[in-house]
């Protein structure tokens, strides 16, 4: 009997020590590598009373737990979900989950279910977000098709200056309704929703900012931003492809 009690006591010590070791790895600025690791992180780092209150929350009809804006935002920012530079963001991407909001929702919903002893059901959580974005994309494509169908080769179109201005002077003239950039549609690409336009007029000899974007490249196995706000300029007389929504049809 004493031997059995001794073995039982030893097992309890080992389990306790193992739990302590597992929690010890969650140092400051630690970023989990997958869903289980994220759940363990919260269970180790969150005060018991906070977890208890969180467990009392209800899931909505889509299985999503309502949490404070700051909690989800903290996960998205501190765990590299927006930048897509962390292992946990790669983990979700491999599951087909690409939006940081969806990632943080799955993490918190899964934590909530574990605290309540219910089935996490990751498969159906992933399915919900995939179906949501598929339907959103379908609706967005239909909207673009309808808008794009109004453009015709030969139409005169006016630029909307969505990205930026090439100069303060151009910006001021545009604000005063004295700056108009116009182009002629030379070709259409309905598959990519692009117009091939020839710039006819611009209120600045430097031209117009036709595109602005951040440049990413793989550095040491991870994608990192290597150039911010890379700008492409289109000058008067030039012809190039651009997104249709940068241009509005000039009424004849």
HELIX and SHEET records of a PDB file:
HELIX    1   1 UNK A    2  UNK A   24  1                                  23    
HELIX    2   2 UNK A   35  UNK A   45  1                                  11    
HELIX    3   3 UNK A   48  UNK A   55  1                                   8    
HELIX    4   4 UNK A   69  UNK A   78  1                                  10    
HELIX    5   5 UNK A   87  UNK A   95  1                                   9    
HELIX    6   6 UNK A  100  UNK A  115  1                                  16    
HELIX    7   7 UNK A  122  UNK A  148  1                                  27    
HELIX    8   8 UNK A  168  UNK A  175  1                                   8    
HELIX    9   9 UNK A  244  UNK A  246  5                                   3    
SHEET    1   A 5 UNK A 239  UNK A 243  0                                        
SHEET    2   A 5 UNK A 194  UNK A 201 -1                                        
SHEET    3   A 5 UNK A 182  UNK A 189 -1                                        
SHEET    4   A 5 UNK A 156  UNK A 159 -1                                        
SHEET    5   A 5 UNK A 247  UNK A 249 -1                                        
SHEET    1   B 2 UNK A 208  UNK A 219  0                                        
SHEET    2   B 2 UNK A 222  UNK A 234 -1                                        
END                                                                             
